[in-house]
Amino acid sequence: MQYLLFSVYCDLIGLNLNQKRKEMEESFLDTLHVSNESTKGPFFLILYGKPCVGKSGMCINAPDPFYVSLESGTDWIPAPKFVDKTGEPIHAKTIDEVFQMLSWLLKASNRAKLERPLKTVVLDSAGFMQKMIYDDVVLKHPFTEGKTPKKVESIIDLGFDGMGYPMDYWNRLLAAIKLFKKQGINVILITHSHYINVTSSDGKSYKEIGFALQSYGKHNVQELLTRACDFCYYLSMAVQTVTVGSGKWAKTAAVGNNTSQVMVTTRQTPLFFAKTRAINEDQIPDNYYYGLDDREEVQKQIFNDILNA
């Protein structure tokens, strides 16, 4: 009798498991549908340029921004950010703290505690994030591999293959950005610029302005991020130049004035990378210009154009 009851019990358990397995094995093809409509959604924007050109300040005019601060350069900005119990801004000190901050913002129950809706996460900046990533890689790989391990003082000691470790962190960041966009939240990533060596189609080398981030062959953070972003804008000062002297003594000099304008470039040029990917791309100009008098107005227009594109 006990054996019979046990057999019936097993049969029931087996039935439930089979049913569950059948539900899980539903054909992927059955979930596919077809649409010719374009899909508008939240944007992932990268802003880069020299220090003090106004990248962080520009994000004040993004839709309801929240700053995830990795440095003190955002303390002056009158926008929501993480603070301690005394009201002092909290700057992430480790890469784990960065992802903890992002995880907090990904929870709708936490965002409901904010005084105003959160529509844009501003991560400032990728350069500080890279340093934290390097520190964490060294912490987790204190010695080199091989018959005679050596103490790792910096990530360079791990060699070319070791430079692949940071890519896992950046892919983790992109996964978080994807989750934010899925919840209807825009993401802006700020980073600095510097000159990088590139090779033209005719095999000649020249310098191009790119991200001040890791670029070691296939371990290229800029390529990873620019493939994933929807927009990438380059901020610089609109500089006027004049030629001083003549002949072999001729030199190019910048014209100094008190009304310098910021130029925001939205499309790639031979000198630097920029990107605009939208169904109504033609509605976004190649460049925006603004000075102190019209800065707020133009910056708001930039974000409105992105949302409408």
C-alpha positions as CSV (number, residue, x, y, z in Angstrom):
1,M,0.0,0.0,0.0
2,Q,2.8,2.4,0.9
3,Y,4.6,1.5,-2.3
4,L,1.5,2.3,-4.3
5,L,1.0,5.6,-2.6
6,F,4.7,6.4,-3.2
7,S,4.3,5.5,-6.9
8,V,1.3,7.7,-7.3
9,Y,3.1,10.6,-5.6
10,C,6.0,10.2,-8.0
11,D,3.7,10.1,-11.0
12,L,2.1,13.3,-9.8
13,I,5.5,15.0,-9.3
14,G,6.6,13.8,-12.7
15,L,3.4,15.2,-14.3
16,N,4.1,18.6,-12.8
17,L,7.7,18.6,-13.8
18,N,6.8,17.6,-17.4
19,Q,4.2,20.3,-17.5
20,K,6.7,22.9,-16.3
21,R,9.3,21.7,-18.8
22,K,6.8,21.9,-21.6
23,E,5.9,25.5,-20.7
24,M,9.6,26.5,-20.6
25,E,10.3,24.8,-23.9
26,E,7.7,26.8,-25.8
27,S,9.1,27.5,-29.2
28,F,11.0,30.8,-29.6
29,L,9.5,31.1,-33.1
30,D,6.0,31.3,-31.6
31,T,6.9,34.5,-29.8
32,L,8.1,36.3,-32.9
33,H,6.0,39.0,-34.6
34,V,6.6,41.4,-37.4
35,S,6.2,45.2,-37.6
36,N,7.3,47.8,-40.0
37,E,7.1,50.6,-37.5
38,S,10.1,52.3,-36.0
39,T,10.5,52.2,-32.2
40,K,11.3,55.3,-30.2
41,G,12.6,54.8,-26.8
42,P,15.0,56.2,-24.1
43,F,18.4,57.2,-25.4
44,F,22.0,56.3,-24.4
45,L,24.2,59.4,-25.0
46,I,27.9,59.8,-24.6
47,L,29.3,63.3,-24.1
48,Y,33.0,63.8,-24.4
49,G,35.5,66.6,-24.7
50,K,38.3,68.4,-22.9
51,P,38.0,69.1,-19.1
52,C,35.9,72.2,-18.2
53,V,34.2,72.5,-21.5
54,G,30.8,72.1,-19.8
55,K,29.9,68.4,-20.2
56,S,28.5,67.9,-16.7
57,G,26.7,71.2,-16.6
58,M,25.0,70.5,-19.9
59,C,23.3,67.5,-18.3
60,I,21.3,69.8,-16.0
61,N,19.0,70.5,-18.9
62,A,18.5,66.8,-19.7
63,P,15.0,65.4,-18.8
64,D,14.9,65.1,-14.9
65,P,18.6,64.1,-14.4
66,F,20.0,62.1,-11.5
67,Y,23.8,62.3,-11.1
68,V,25.8,59.2,-10.1
69,S,28.9,61.1,-9.0
70,L,32.3,59.5,-9.2
71,E,34.1,62.8,-8.6
72,S,33.7,66.1,-6.8
73,G,33.2,68.0,-10.1
74,T,29.5,67.5,-9.9
75,D,29.0,68.8,-6.3
76,W,28.0,72.2,-7.5
77,I,25.2,71.0,-9.8
78,P,21.7,71.6,-8.4
79,A,20.3,68.2,-9.3
80,P,19.5,65.0,-7.4
81,K,22.5,62.9,-6.3
82,F,23.5,60.5,-3.6
83,V,24.4,62.2,-0.3
84,D,25.2,61.0,3.3
85,K,23.2,61.7,6.4
86,T,24.8,65.1,6.7
87,G,24.0,66.1,3.2
88,E,27.5,65.7,1.8
89,P,27.7,64.2,-1.7
90,I,28.8,60.6,-1.9
91,H,31.4,59.8,-4.5
92,A,31.8,56.1,-5.3
93,K,35.3,54.9,-4.3
94,T,35.2,51.4,-5.8
95,I,33.6,49.9,-8.9
96,D,31.4,47.8,-6.6
97,E,30.0,51.0,-5.1
98,V,29.3,52.3,-8.6
99,F,27.2,49.2,-9.5
100,Q,25.5,49.3,-6.1
101,M,24.4,52.9,-6.9
102,L,23.1,51.8,-10.3
103,S,21.3,48.8,-8.7
104,W,19.6,51.2,-6.2
105,L,18.3,53.4,-9.1
106,L,17.1,50.4,-11.0
107,K,14.6,49.5,-8.3
108,A,11.3,51.3,-8.9
109,S,10.6,51.2,-5.1
110,N,13.7,53.3,-4.5
111,R,13.0,55.7,-7.3
112,A,9.5,56.3,-5.8
113,K,11.2,57.8,-2.7
114,L,12.7,60.6,-4.8
115,E,11.1,64.1,-4.7
116,R,10.7,64.2,-8.5
117,P,10.6,61.6,-11.3
118,L,13.9,60.2,-12.6
119,K,14.1,60.3,-16.3
120,T,17.9,60.4,-16.9
121,V,20.8,58.8,-15.2
122,V,24.1,60.8,-15.6
123,L,27.2,58.8,-14.9
124,D,30.1,61.2,-14.4
125,S,32.7,60.1,-15.4
126,A,33.9,57.1,-17.3
127,G,37.5,58.0,-16.7
128,F,37.1,57.7,-12.9
129,M,35.2,54.5,-13.5
130,Q,38.1,53.1,-15.5
131,K,40.5,53.8,-12.6
132,M,38.2,51.9,-10.2
133,I,38.0,49.0,-12.7
134,Y,41.8,48.8,-12.9
135,D,42.1,48.9,-9.1
136,D,39.6,46.0,-8.8
137,V,41.4,43.9,-11.4
138,V,44.7,44.3,-9.6
139,L,43.0,43.5,-6.3
140,K,41.6,40.3,-7.8
141,H,44.8,39.3,-9.6
142,P,47.6,40.2,-7.1
143,F,50.2,38.0,-8.8
144,T,51.1,37.2,-12.4
145,E,50.6,33.7,-13.7
146,G,53.4,31.3,-14.6
147,K,56.2,29.5,-12.9
148,T,57.6,32.6,-11.2
149,P,54.7,34.8,-10.2
150,K,55.4,38.4,-9.6
151,K,53.4,40.9,-7.6
152,V,51.1,43.0,-9.7
153,E,51.6,46.7,-9.1
154,S,49.4,47.9,-11.9
155,I,47.2,46.4,-14.6
156,I,50.0,46.7,-17.1
157,D,51.9,44.0,-15.2
158,L,49.2,41.5,-16.3
159,G,50.2,42.0,-20.0
160,F,48.0,42.2,-23.1
161,D,45.7,39.4,-22.0
162,G,45.2,41.0,-18.6
163,M,43.8,44.1,-20.3
164,G,40.9,42.0,-21.3
165,Y,39.7,41.8,-17.7
166,P,38.3,45.3,-17.7
167,M,36.0,44.6,-20.7
168,D,33.8,42.4,-18.4
169,Y,33.1,45.4,-16.3
170,W,32.2,47.6,-19.2
171,N,29.9,44.9,-20.6
172,R,28.3,44.8,-17.1
173,L,27.8,48.6,-17.4
174,L,26.1,48.2,-20.8
175,A,23.8,45.5,-19.3
176,A,22.8,48.0,-16.6
177,I,22.2,50.7,-19.2
178,K,20.0,48.3,-21.2
179,L,17.9,47.7,-18.0
180,F,17.5,51.5,-17.5
181,K,16.3,51.9,-21.1
182,K,13.9,49.0,-20.7
183,Q,12.4,50.9,-17.7
184,G,12.1,54.1,-19.8
185,I,15.1,55.9,-18.3
186,N,17.7,57.7,-20.4
187,V,21.4,57.3,-19.7
188,I,24.2,59.8,-20.3
189,L,27.9,58.8,-19.9
190,I,30.5,61.5,-19.6
191,T,34.2,61.0,-20.4
192,H,37.2,63.1,-21.4
193,S,38.9,63.2,-24.8
194,H,42.5,62.8,-25.9
195,Y,44.4,62.1,-29.1
196,I,44.7,58.5,-30.3
197,N,46.7,57.0,-33.2
198,V,44.7,55.7,-36.1
199,T,45.5,54.4,-39.6
200,S,43.9,55.7,-42.7
201,S,42.7,53.5,-45.6
202,D,45.9,54.3,-47.5
203,G,48.0,52.9,-44.6
204,K,49.2,56.3,-43.2
205,S,49.0,57.0,-39.5
206,Y,47.5,60.2,-38.1
207,K,46.0,61.4,-34.8
208,E,42.3,61.5,-34.1
209,I,40.4,62.8,-31.0
210,G,38.8,60.0,-29.1
211,F,37.9,58.8,-25.6
212,A,40.5,58.9,-22.9
213,L,39.8,55.3,-22.2
214,Q,41.5,52.0,-22.7
215,S,42.5,51.1,-26.2
216,Y,44.6,47.9,-26.5
217,G,43.9,46.2,-29.8
218,K,40.8,44.2,-29.4
219,H,40.4,45.4,-25.8
220,N,39.0,48.7,-26.9
221,V,36.5,50.4,-24.6
222,Q,35.7,53.2,-27.1
223,E,34.7,50.8,-29.8
224,L,32.5,48.8,-27.3
225,L,30.7,51.9,-26.0
226,T,30.2,53.6,-29.4
227,R,28.7,50.5,-30.9
228,A,26.1,50.5,-28.0
229,C,25.3,54.2,-27.7
230,D,22.5,55.9,-29.7
231,F,24.2,59.3,-29.7
232,C,27.8,60.4,-29.1
233,Y,28.4,64.2,-29.1
234,Y,31.8,65.9,-28.9
235,L,32.0,69.2,-27.0
236,S,34.7,71.8,-27.8
237,M,35.3,75.5,-27.9
238,A,34.5,77.2,-31.2
239,V,37.9,78.6,-31.9
240,Q,38.8,81.2,-34.6
241,T,42.3,81.2,-35.9
242,V,44.5,83.6,-37.8
243,T,47.8,83.3,-39.6
244,V,50.6,85.3,-38.1
245,G,53.7,86.0,-40.2
246,S,54.5,84.8,-43.6
247,G,56.5,82.2,-45.5
248,K,58.3,79.6,-43.4
249,W,57.8,81.8,-40.3
250,A,54.0,81.7,-40.6
251,K,52.2,80.3,-37.6
252,T,48.5,79.7,-36.7
253,A,47.2,81.4,-33.6
254,A,43.9,81.3,-31.8
255,V,41.9,84.6,-31.6
256,G,41.1,85.4,-28.0
257,N,37.9,87.0,-27.1
258,N,35.4,87.2,-24.2
259,T,32.5,85.6,-26.1
260,S,33.8,82.2,-26.7
261,Q,31.2,79.7,-27.8
262,V,30.9,76.0,-27.1
263,M,30.4,73.8,-30.2
264,V,28.5,70.5,-29.8
265,T,29.2,68.2,-32.8
266,T,26.7,65.5,-33.5
267,R,28.3,63.7,-36.5
268,Q,31.7,62.2,-37.2
269,T,34.4,64.1,-38.9
270,P,38.0,63.1,-40.0
271,L,39.2,64.6,-36.7
272,F,36.9,63.1,-34.1
273,F,34.1,60.6,-33.6
274,A,30.5,61.6,-33.2
275,K,27.3,59.7,-33.7
276,T,23.6,60.3,-34.3
277,R,21.4,57.3,-34.8
278,A,17.7,58.1,-35.1
279,I,14.8,57.7,-37.5
280,N,14.5,61.4,-37.9
281,E,18.3,62.0,-38.0
282,D,17.9,64.8,-40.6
283,Q,16.2,67.0,-37.9
284,I,19.4,67.2,-35.9
285,P,22.0,69.7,-37.1
286,D,25.6,68.8,-37.5
287,N,26.6,71.3,-34.9
288,Y,25.1,73.4,-32.1
289,Y,26.6,76.6,-30.8
290,Y,26.0,78.5,-27.6
291,G,27.5,81.0,-25.3
292,L,26.7,82.2,-21.8
293,D,23.6,84.1,-22.9
294,D,21.8,81.3,-24.7
295,R,23.4,78.2,-23.1
296,E,20.4,76.9,-21.2
297,E,18.1,77.5,-24.2
298,V,20.3,75.6,-26.7
299,Q,21.1,72.8,-24.3
300,K,17.4,72.1,-23.8
301,Q,16.9,72.2,-27.6
302,I,19.7,69.6,-28.0
303,F,17.9,67.2,-25.7
304,N,14.5,67.9,-27.2
305,D,15.9,67.2,-30.6
306,I,17.3,63.9,-29.4
307,L,13.9,62.9,-27.9
308,N,12.0,63.9,-31.0
309,A,14.4,62.2,-33.4
